[in-house]
Amino acid sequence: MSVITLGGLAGAGARVLGPTIAERLNADYLDRIFLSNVAKDLGTPVSVLHSREERAPTRSQRWFGVVQRILERSAVSGTGGDPYFGPGVAAFLTEEYEDIPGTSIHSDHNLQDEDYISSIQSTMRDIASDGNVVFVGRGGHVILKDMPDVLRVGVVAHYEDRIATVMQRESLSEEDAVGTIRGRDEARGHYFRKFFELDDPDRADLFHFTVNTSEMNEEYCIKLIVEGLDALKKGELS
């Protein structure tokens, strides 16, 4: 079983490393963009996928089950919000942190904190239990911390490199990239404090190790992570 979680701040490079690592491990790659694209590839809102399973393309058959589980675990699925995933639990998995207003979880979604985080944890743990997946973000390094077969890797970068990454990836000006990073960092911090009671979600003890994409080239970071997973499987990290 190959399960890796990559956690880090906006623009640190986890989304760059994740797909290549997954390809080398012949594993699935899972982030908010991938999940949203699965639904869009199916050509229908996720809220009605349960009645159209037979139409799912072969490449999405595995992920049909994943999105279906997300909906089943969300008490607010299928009403309002994003046309493909709607609000609630699925929103946490598919949107940027700053796109999920904290107040709407109570006023619009009518979902209690404990139910919300319980659903998130159950969904991610179910996916991890299936094996062969690389997670990026979503608090996976905290949610899956007690699963011994999951490699938890932090990804960091110098602030100026984070800005450059977001500028390139999202076609933003430097000013807009700085604002985007600031907003996402603040929103991310809010969610970790609210749902995980963590003031520092990037502290060292939450990861097996951390890679710095400003100090190491992409290929070497990938090599370290793949070798780290192999060492974890062999019991060499404990």
C-alpha positions in Angstrom: 0.0 0.0 0.0 1.3 3.5 -0.9 -0.2 6.4 0.9 1.5 9.8 1.2 0.2 13.1 2.5 1.9 16.3 1.5 1.1 19.3 3.7 2.3 22.9 3.4 1.4 26.5 2.8 0.2 28.0 -0.5 2.8 28.0 -3.2 5.3 25.8 -1.3 5.2 23.2 -4.1 3.2 20.3 -2.8 0.9 20.4 -5.9 3.9 20.3 -8.1 5.5 17.3 -6.4 2.2 15.4 -5.8 1.3 14.3 -9.4 4.8 13.1 -10.3 5.1 11.1 -7.0 1.8 9.5 -7.7 2.8 8.6 -11.2 6.0 7.0 -10.1 4.2 5.0 -7.5 1.4 4.1 -9.9 -0.9 5.7 -7.3 -3.9 8.0 -7.5 -3.3 11.7 -6.9 -5.9 13.5 -4.8 -6.4 17.2 -4.3 -9.3 19.6 -4.5 -8.7 20.3 -8.2 -8.6 16.6 -9.1 -11.8 15.8 -7.3 -13.6 18.7 -8.9 -12.4 17.6 -12.3 -13.6 14.1 -11.8 -17.1 15.4 -11.3 -16.8 17.7 -14.3 -15.4 14.9 -16.5 -18.5 12.9 -15.7 -20.5 15.7 -17.1 -23.0 16.0 -14.3 -23.3 17.4 -10.8 -22.1 15.1 -8.1 -25.5 15.4 -6.5 -27.0 13.2 -9.2 -24.1 10.8 -9.8 -25.7 8.1 -7.6 -28.3 7.6 -10.3 -25.9 7.5 -13.2 -23.1 5.2 -12.1 -23.3 3.1 -15.3 -22.3 6.2 -17.3 -19.1 6.8 -15.5 -16.0 6.6 -17.8 -13.6 3.8 -16.9 -10.9 6.2 -15.8 -13.2 7.6 -13.2 -14.8 4.4 -11.9 -12.7 4.3 -8.7 -13.3 8.0 -8.0 -17.1 7.6 -8.6 -17.1 5.6 -5.3 -15.0 8.3 -3.6 -17.3 11.2 -4.5 -20.3 9.1 -3.6 -18.9 8.4 -0.2 -18.3 12.2 0.3 -21.9 12.9 -0.5 -23.2 10.1 1.7 -21.2 11.4 4.7 -22.4 15.0 4.2 -25.7 15.9 5.8 -25.9 18.9 3.5 -25.0 17.5 0.1 -26.9 18.4 -3.0 -28.2 21.8 -1.9 -26.7 25.1 -3.0 -23.0 25.9 -3.2 -20.7 24.6 -5.9 -22.7 23.1 -8.8 -20.6 20.0 -8.8 -20.0 19.3 -5.1 -22.2 21.6 -3.1 -21.4 22.8 0.4 -20.4 21.0 3.6 -17.8 18.2 3.7 -17.2 18.2 0.0 -16.5 21.9 0.1 -13.6 21.3 2.5 -12.1 18.7 0.1 -12.6 20.7 -3.1 -12.3 24.4 -2.3 -9.5 26.6 -1.1 -9.7 27.3 2.6 -10.6 31.0 2.1 -13.6 30.0 -0.1 -15.4 28.3 2.8 -16.8 31.0 5.1 -16.9 29.7 8.7 -20.3 31.2 9.4 -22.0 29.4 6.6 -21.2 26.0 8.0 -23.7 26.9 10.8 -26.2 29.4 9.3 -26.6 28.0 5.8 -25.4 24.4 6.1 -26.8 23.7 9.6 -24.0 21.3 10.3 -22.3 21.1 13.7 -18.5 21.3 14.0 -18.2 17.8 15.4 -20.3 16.3 12.6 -18.4 18.3 10.0 -14.9 17.3 11.1 -16.0 13.7 11.8 -17.3 13.4 8.2 -14.1 14.8 6.8 -11.9 12.4 8.9 -14.0 9.4 8.0 -13.9 10.2 4.3 -10.2 10.7 4.1 -9.5 7.7 6.3 -11.7 5.5 4.0 -9.8 6.7 0.9 -6.4 6.1 2.7 -7.5 2.6 3.7 -8.0 1.8 0.0 -4.3 2.5 -0.5 -2.3 3.8 -3.4 -3.0 7.5 -3.1 -1.1 10.7 -2.7 -3.0 13.4 -0.8 -2.1 17.1 -1.0 -3.4 19.4 1.7 -6.8 19.1 3.4 -5.2 18.4 6.8 -4.3 14.9 5.8 -1.1 14.9 7.8 -3.2 15.4 10.9 -6.3 13.3 10.1 -4.1 10.3 9.1 -1.4 10.8 11.8 -2.3 7.6 13.6 -2.3 5.4 10.5 1.1 3.7 10.5 1.3 3.0 6.8 0.8 6.7 5.8 4.0 8.8 5.1 3.4 12.4 6.2 5.7 14.9 4.5 5.8 18.7 5.0 6.6 20.9 2.0 8.0 24.4 2.6 9.5 27.1 0.5 10.9 30.7 0.9 8.2 33.3 0.8 9.4 34.9 -2.4 9.4 31.5 -4.1 5.8 30.9 -2.9 4.8 34.2 -4.4 6.5 33.3 -7.7 4.8 29.8 -7.8 1.3 31.3 -7.2 1.9 34.0 -9.8 2.8 31.4 -12.4 0.3 28.8 -11.5 -2.7 31.1 -11.3 -1.6 33.9 -13.7 -1.6 36.6 -11.0 0.3 39.8 -10.6 2.8 39.9 -7.7 0.4 42.0 -5.7 -2.5 39.7 -6.2 -0.3 36.6 -5.5 0.8 38.2 -2.2 -2.9 38.8 -1.3 -3.9 35.3 -2.3 -1.1 33.7 -0.2 -2.0 35.9 2.8 -5.6 35.0 2.6 -5.1 31.3 2.2 -2.5 31.2 5.0 -5.0 33.0 7.4 -7.9 30.8 6.3 -5.8 27.6 6.6 -4.7 28.7 10.1 -8.4 29.3 11.1 -9.5 25.9 10.0 -6.7 24.1 11.8 -7.4 26.0 15.0 -11.2 25.5 14.7 -11.3 21.8 13.7 -8.0 20.4 14.9 -7.2 22.7 17.8 -3.8 23.3 16.3 -2.1 26.7 16.4 0.9 25.4 14.3 -0.2 22.9 11.7 3.3 22.8 10.3 5.2 21.9 13.4 7.9 19.2 12.9 6.3 16.4 15.0 3.3 16.2 12.7 5.5 15.0 9.8 8.0 12.2 9.2 10.1 14.8 7.6 9.9 18.1 5.6 11.4 19.1 2.2 12.3 22.6 1.3 11.6 23.2 -2.4 13.6 26.4 -2.3 16.8 24.6 -1.2 16.3 21.3 -3.0 15.5 20.7 -6.7 12.2 19.1 -7.6 13.8 15.8 -8.6 15.6 15.4 -5.3 12.5 16.2 -3.3 10.6 13.5 -5.2 13.5 11.0 -4.7 13.5 11.6 -0.9 9.8 11.2 -0.6 9.6 8.0 -2.7 12.6 6.6 -0.7 10.9 7.7 2.5 7.8 5.7 1.7 9.9 2.6 1.0 11.7 3.1 4.3 8.4 3.4 6.1 7.2 0.2 4.6 10.3 -1.6 5.7 10.0 -0.2 9.3 13.2 1.8 8.9 11.7 5.2 10.0 10.8 4.1 13.5 
